[in-house]
Amino acid sequence: MSDKDNGGPAFPDAEGQADYTGGMTLRDYFAAKAMQGAMANPEVKETAGARSEWAYEIADAMLKEREK
């Protein structure tokens, strides 16, 4: 997945370098936040795999929205 697809680094260095290759991507960060919300709801009975898929769908939608 390219930087354009994954939003680049979630936490770039102080100069905001887009070619930073360490750490998590913005896509991973968004997915983690979505997963955090899903896990906070004890009534959701989906499998971990289904929740993970959903979290990345949310992350992809958020990245797409940023392009507008």
Secondary structure, DSSP 8 states (H G I E B T S, - for coil): --HHHHTSBSS--TT--TT--SS-BHHHHHHHHHHHHHHT-TT----HHHHHHHHHHHHHHHHHHHT-
